[in-house]
């Protein structure tokens, strides 16, 4: 004869951890396995910001992403660029954006709703990311944020 009360007791014991916070591995309190939590962290979006001051002419700030990056998913500009400022973004010798308007890719223009502009590109640790920022006046503090996974 099967002992149903013992099985019910085990089920209660197994389910009792659900909803509790495990500070070592957040997410396990939602019923996720440790591997699921690690996968969430690995695939979570991360942001790197680069701040520079524009000059009258072309500035090429140093942009480096961590070796763990797999994809660039988007970017945006912030700061106080002039309306005439333009940029060229080159990724591994490919001109991904040529003479783009900085104002068009600025976060404070009210768009996009997600906070950055989608721009999906696969990358690796040795990926060369070059930004050529051209300004007529210069002297503006500009930020570019790259969102990556």
Secondary structure by P-SEA (a helix, b strand, c coil): cccaaaaaaaaaaaaccccccccccccccccccaaaaaaaaaacbbbbbbbbbbcccccccbbbbcccccccccccccccccccbbbbbbcccccccccccccccccccccccccccbbbbbbcccbbbbbbccccccccbbbbbbbcc
